[in-house]
């Protein structure tokens, strides 16, 4: 009773406007012509790839990347699976603990697949490897995992593929139309596994059959599962950029934002990040934006400016 009296006396001390009430009721109505609440800004994360980039050996350590991200003020981190030197349960748990202690979300997990092949056994091995990756993402508490279609492999190397703007010839005797059913079948099986683990796969516009928005969307719609959506990479469309981004926006579960300070390793795109943000947010996207720095400048020097730019664009 004493506690109740103290509570009521405290309420009585709160000034109430004439005709008002200390509590909202079901009959309360919004103030006429009140301005709508602004949409919150998208949170900004960074891929560990931005620090390592397949060339900065001293920054391969995921833990080191976590500390750099926290010091720079990012909200979250996307882990590139190829940077994991140890994928054991204790190692994954340590990464999760480290991220939480730094105030960072683990918000993305980036992997590679190779389903564009007539070799059924090779596709099966890739399905099983992807299931293992889904399990690791689940273990880390990460809600979405970047996946791709894979490529024909006829370009010879990734550098050669980039020199050809991501275009490659199918294997002799086959066409891209032959490959779509292989990829769709693989993701139909994987979607069932992803649903069990609660990890949404994001099919990226990452060369192969995913070089175009139309290819990505075709696969997503054929699989027809909430556990396969899209990872939209703003730097992987080399023509008709804005129309393709707009087409993919309604399917997008994670955005990867490319930047090229000092010039890109393979190419440099002049991206209008404010316009990209406007188009993608207009489609209802409220999720993370993950920075993928791909410039030749020192990432530790360039990335803080990229973070400021993305916060401004996606606010």
Backbone torsions as a table, in degrees:
resi	resn	phi	psi	omega
1	UNK	NA	-41.0	179.3
2	UNK	-61.3	-41.8	178.9
3	UNK	-62.2	-39.8	-179.8
4	UNK	-63.8	-42.2	179.9
5	UNK	-63.2	-42.9	178.6
6	UNK	-61.4	-40.7	179.0
7	UNK	-62.9	-46.6	-177.4
8	UNK	-66.6	-37.4	178.5
9	UNK	-65.9	-33.8	177.1
10	UNK	-66.7	-41.1	177.6
11	UNK	-63.4	-40.5	-177.9
12	UNK	-62.6	-27.0	-178.0
13	UNK	-79.1	-10.3	-179.4
14	UNK	-79.4	122.2	179.8
15	UNK	-67.3	137.8	-178.8
16	UNK	-122.9	131.3	179.3
17	UNK	-63.1	150.6	-179.4
18	UNK	-54.2	129.7	179.1
19	UNK	78.4	0.6	-177.6
20	UNK	-94.5	-175.6	-179.3
21	UNK	-142.1	149.5	178.3
22	UNK	-71.6	-14.9	-175.8
23	UNK	-130.1	145.7	174.5
24	UNK	-76.8	145.9	177.1
25	UNK	-124.1	169.6	-178.9
26	UNK	-64.6	-21.2	-177.3
27	UNK	-89.7	-8.2	178.6
28	UNK	-63.2	142.8	178.8
29	UNK	-123.3	150.6	179.3
30	UNK	-62.9	153.7	176.0
31	UNK	-63.6	130.7	179.8
32	UNK	-56.9	140.5	177.4
33	UNK	62.8	19.3	178.2
34	UNK	-65.8	140.0	179.6
35	UNK	-67.6	136.7	178.7
36	UNK	-64.7	151.4	177.9
37	UNK	-63.9	134.6	179.8
38	UNK	-67.0	146.9	176.0
39	UNK	-70.1	128.7	-179.3
40	UNK	-60.6	151.9	177.0
41	UNK	-67.5	153.5	173.7
42	UNK	-70.3	142.4	175.9
43	UNK	-76.1	149.4	-174.8
44	UNK	-114.2	124.2	175.4
45	UNK	-116.5	-177.8	178.9
46	UNK	-142.3	140.5	174.3
47	UNK	-79.8	139.8	175.3
48	UNK	-59.8	-23.3	175.6
49	UNK	-57.1	-31.1	-178.8
50	UNK	-61.2	-33.2	179.4
51	UNK	-85.3	-44.3	-174.9
52	UNK	-80.2	-54.9	176.7
53	UNK	57.9	26.1	-178.8
54	UNK	62.1	12.0	-177.4
55	UNK	-141.5	-18.7	179.7
56	UNK	-97.6	85.2	-172.3
57	UNK	-57.3	-34.2	-177.4
58	UNK	-69.5	-12.1	179.8
59	UNK	-116.1	24.0	175.4
60	UNK	-71.2	-33.0	-178.2
61	UNK	-57.0	122.4	178.7
62	UNK	-61.9	-40.3	179.3
63	UNK	-60.3	-40.9	178.9
64	UNK	-64.5	-40.1	177.5
65	UNK	-62.9	-38.1	177.8
66	UNK	-59.3	-44.9	-178.7
67	UNK	-66.0	-41.0	176.2
68	UNK	-61.2	-44.4	-178.9
69	UNK	-61.5	-43.9	179.7
70	UNK	-64.9	-43.8	-179.5
71	UNK	-62.5	-33.9	-178.7
72	UNK	-81.1	-16.2	176.8
73	UNK	98.8	19.7	176.0
74	UNK	-71.9	157.1	179.1
75	UNK	-87.1	-28.5	-175.6
76	UNK	-156.8	174.4	-178.4
77	UNK	-135.4	136.4	172.2
78	UNK	-102.6	126.7	-176.3
79	UNK	-95.4	127.3	171.2
80	UNK	-83.3	117.8	-173.3
81	UNK	-56.3	-34.4	-177.7
82	UNK	-65.1	-11.2	177.5
83	UNK	-88.4	-4.7	180.0
84	UNK	-78.8	110.7	175.1
85	UNK	-76.8	-23.3	-178.1
86	UNK	-141.7	116.9	-179.1
87	UNK	-108.3	21.0	177.9
88	UNK	-69.5	162.3	179.5
89	UNK	-56.8	-48.4	179.9
90	UNK	-59.8	-38.9	-179.2
91	UNK	-66.3	-42.6	178.5
92	UNK	-64.6	-40.8	179.5
93	UNK	-64.4	-35.8	179.0
94	UNK	-66.8	-39.5	177.0
95	UNK	-62.4	-44.7	180.0
96	UNK	-61.7	-42.6	179.2
97	UNK	-63.8	-42.9	-178.4
98	UNK	-62.3	-44.9	-179.6
99	UNK	-61.4	-44.5	-178.7
100	UNK	-63.6	-40.4	-179.2
101	UNK	-65.9	-24.2	179.0
102	UNK	-92.0	-1.6	-179.7
103	UNK	76.9	26.8	-177.5
104	UNK	-109.5	139.4	168.0
105	UNK	-79.8	138.7	163.8
106	UNK	-89.3	103.2	-165.8
107	UNK	-114.2	1.2	178.5
108	UNK	-164.0	153.3	-179.3
109	UNK	-138.9	119.6	-170.2
110	UNK	-107.6	123.7	-174.6
111	UNK	-129.8	174.3	-179.8
112	UNK	-127.1	145.6	178.3
113	UNK	-134.9	164.8	178.7
114	UNK	-143.8	80.7	-178.6
115	UNK	-101.6	-5.2	-179.2
116	UNK	-88.1	73.4	-180.0
117	UNK	-154.1	141.4	177.1
118	UNK	-74.8	-6.7	-178.7
119	UNK	-79.5	102.8	-176.1
120	UNK	-61.4	-36.4	179.4
121	UNK	-67.3	-37.8	177.4
122	UNK	-64.9	-40.6	178.0
123	UNK	-64.1	-39.7	179.3
124	UNK	-63.2	-41.6	178.2
125	UNK	-62.3	-37.8	178.9
126	UNK	-69.1	-35.2	175.2
127	UNK	-61.9	-46.7	-178.7
128	UNK	-65.8	-38.4	177.7
129	UNK	-64.6	-37.3	179.5
130	UNK	-70.7	-34.7	174.5
131	UNK	-61.6	-40.3	177.6
132	UNK	-64.1	-37.7	177.7
133	UNK	-66.0	-41.4	176.7
134	UNK	-59.0	-40.0	178.5
135	UNK	-63.4	-40.3	178.7
136	UNK	-65.6	-42.1	177.5
137	UNK	-60.0	-43.6	177.6
138	UNK	-60.6	-43.1	-179.6
139	UNK	-61.7	-36.0	179.5
140	UNK	-80.7	-9.6	-177.2
141	UNK	76.4	25.2	-177.0
142	UNK	-92.1	130.4	-172.8
143	UNK	-83.5	-14.7	-178.2
144	UNK	-145.2	145.5	-175.4
145	UNK	-129.8	124.2	177.8
146	UNK	-71.2	130.8	175.4
147	UNK	-130.7	166.7	176.5
148	UNK	-143.7	-179.5	-177.3
149	UNK	-87.2	-27.2	-167.7
150	UNK	89.1	172.2	-178.9
151	UNK	-124.8	170.2	177.9
152	UNK	-68.7	-27.1	-179.5
153	UNK	81.5	9.7	-177.0
154	UNK	-82.4	-12.3	-179.5
155	UNK	-70.7	-23.7	177.8
156	UNK	98.4	-39.7	178.8
157	UNK	-157.2	163.3	179.1
158	UNK	-67.4	-36.9	177.3
159	UNK	-60.0	-42.0	178.8
160	UNK	-67.1	-37.7	178.5
161	UNK	-63.1	-42.0	179.1
162	UNK	-68.0	-36.4	177.5
163	UNK	-62.1	-28.1	178.8
164	UNK	-94.4	15.5	179.8
165	UNK	57.7	35.4	175.4
166	UNK	80.2	3.4	-178.4
167	UNK	-94.9	130.4	177.6
168	UNK	-141.7	155.4	178.3
169	UNK	-80.1	141.0	172.9
170	UNK	-64.1	165.9	174.9
171	UNK	-64.0	151.8	-177.6
172	UNK	-56.8	131.2	179.1
173	UNK	90.3	0.0	-177.7
174	UNK	-130.5	164.2	175.4
175	UNK	-133.5	169.3	175.8
176	UNK	-59.0	-32.9	179.0
177	UNK	-62.3	-30.7	175.6
178	UNK	-67.7	-32.1	-172.0
179	UNK	-81.2	-28.4	-178.0
180	UNK	-56.0	-45.7	178.7
181	UNK	-62.1	-32.8	178.3
182	UNK	-63.6	-45.5	-177.8
183	UNK	-68.8	-43.1	-179.1
184	UNK	-62.7	-44.1	179.0
185	UNK	-60.6	-42.3	179.8
186	UNK	-61.6	-44.8	-176.6
187	UNK	-76.5	-22.7	172.2
188	UNK	-64.8	-42.0	176.5
189	UNK	-68.4	-41.9	-177.8
190	UNK	-69.2	-31.4	179.6
191	UNK	-62.5	-36.5	177.9
192	UNK	-63.4	-41.5	178.8
193	UNK	-68.7	-41.5	179.5
194	UNK	-60.9	-38.4	178.5
195	UNK	-63.8	-37.9	178.6
196	UNK	-64.6	-33.5	-175.3
197	UNK	-95.2	-11.8	179.8
198	UNK	72.9	33.6	179.2
199	UNK	-119.3	119.5	179.8
200	UNK	-83.0	123.8	174.4
201	UNK	-79.6	138.2	177.0
202	UNK	-116.1	106.3	-179.3
203	UNK	-73.9	119.2	-175.2
204	UNK	-91.5	149.5	169.2
205	UNK	-75.3	79.2	-168.7
206	UNK	-130.3	63.5	174.2
207	UNK	65.2	-173.1	-174.8
208	UNK	57.0	-139.7	179.1
209	UNK	-71.6	-13.5	178.4
210	UNK	-94.4	14.5	-179.7
211	UNK	-65.6	-28.1	179.9
212	UNK	-117.2	156.0	175.7
213	UNK	-60.6	-37.6	-179.0
214	UNK	-61.0	-39.4	179.3
215	UNK	-66.6	-44.0	178.7
216	UNK	-61.6	-48.0	-176.8
217	UNK	-64.9	-39.1	178.9
218	UNK	-57.5	-43.5	-179.1
219	UNK	-69.5	-45.2	-179.7
220	UNK	-59.3	-45.6	-177.6
221	UNK	-69.3	-33.1	178.5
222	UNK	-70.6	-39.1	178.8
223	UNK	-69.7	-38.3	171.9
224	UNK	56.5	57.6	179.3
225	UNK	-140.2	141.3	176.7
226	UNK	-67.3	-11.7	-178.3
227	UNK	-93.1	3.6	170.8
228	UNK	-129.0	108.8	175.8
229	UNK	-122.6	-149.3	-176.5
230	UNK	-123.5	144.1	163.8
231	UNK	-103.8	115.9	-176.3
232	UNK	-93.2	111.1	176.0
233	UNK	-95.8	115.4	-174.1
234	UNK	-69.5	-14.8	-177.4
235	UNK	-106.0	10.8	-176.4
236	UNK	-108.9	10.6	168.5
237	UNK	-106.1	122.4	-175.9
238	UNK	-102.8	-0.1	171.3
239	UNK	-151.8	156.6	-178.8
240	UNK	48.1	49.5	-169.9
241	UNK	-60.7	-55.6	-173.9
242	UNK	-67.3	-41.2	176.3
243	UNK	-59.8	-36.5	-179.5
244	UNK	-73.1	-38.8	175.6
245	UNK	-62.4	-42.4	179.5
246	UNK	-63.0	-38.1	179.7
247	UNK	-65.9	-38.1	-177.2
248	UNK	-81.6	-19.9	-172.7
249	UNK	-52.8	-44.0	-178.0
250	UNK	-66.1	-16.2	-178.5
251	UNK	-99.4	-3.2	-166.9
252	UNK	-78.2	133.4	177.6
253	UNK	-113.8	-18.8	175.0
254	UNK	-152.8	138.7	175.4
255	UNK	-105.7	131.8	170.3
256	UNK	-108.9	119.5	-175.4
257	UNK	-102.7	115.5	-179.5
258	UNK	-83.2	142.8	170.9
259	UNK	-136.2	157.5	-168.3
260	UNK	-137.7	37.4	-177.8
261	UNK	-54.0	128.2	-178.6
262	UNK	85.1	1.4	-178.3
263	UNK	97.4	137.3	-177.0
264	UNK	-72.0	155.7	-180.0
265	UNK	-67.7	-39.8	-179.1
266	UNK	-111.9	-32.7	178.4
267	UNK	-166.4	166.8	178.0
268	UNK	-128.2	129.5	177.6
269	UNK	-110.9	142.0	176.0
270	UNK	-93.0	88.9	-173.6
271	UNK	-94.6	133.7	176.1
272	UNK	-91.8	91.0	-173.4
273	UNK	-65.8	-31.6	177.2
274	UNK	-66.3	-40.4	179.0
275	UNK	-70.3	-39.0	176.2
276	UNK	-59.8	-46.6	179.7
277	UNK	-61.0	-41.9	-179.4
278	UNK	-61.2	-45.3	-177.4
279	UNK	-67.5	-44.4	-176.3
280	UNK	-71.9	-40.8	177.3
281	UNK	-65.9	-33.5	178.3
282	UNK	-63.5	-25.3	177.5
283	UNK	-82.9	2.0	177.0
284	UNK	98.9	8.1	-176.7
285	UNK	-75.6	126.9	179.8
286	UNK	-127.3	10.5	-173.3
287	UNK	-86.2	-164.7	-176.5
288	UNK	-74.4	149.7	168.3
289	UNK	-114.5	120.1	-175.2
290	UNK	-107.1	116.5	-179.8
291	UNK	-69.7	129.7	170.5
292	UNK	-118.9	95.5	179.8
293	UNK	-77.8	125.9	-176.5
294	UNK	-130.8	22.3	179.9
295	UNK	-87.5	172.8	-179.1
296	UNK	-90.3	-11.4	176.7
297	UNK	-67.2	162.0	176.4
298	UNK	-61.4	121.9	-176.9
299	UNK	-58.9	-33.6	-179.0
300	UNK	-68.5	-26.0	176.5
301	UNK	-84.7	-38.5	-171.5
302	UNK	-85.1	-35.0	-170.1
303	UNK	-62.4	-41.3	179.5
304	UNK	-55.8	-39.5	176.8
305	UNK	-66.4	-36.1	176.3
306	UNK	-63.5	-40.0	177.9
307	UNK	-61.4	-46.2	179.2
308	UNK	-60.5	-41.4	-179.9
309	UNK	-63.8	-44.2	-178.5
310	UNK	-68.5	-37.9	177.2
311	UNK	-60.9	-40.0	178.3
312	UNK	-67.0	-43.0	-177.1
313	UNK	-68.0	-37.7	-171.7
314	UNK	-104.5	18.2	-178.3
315	UNK	-76.7	NA	NA
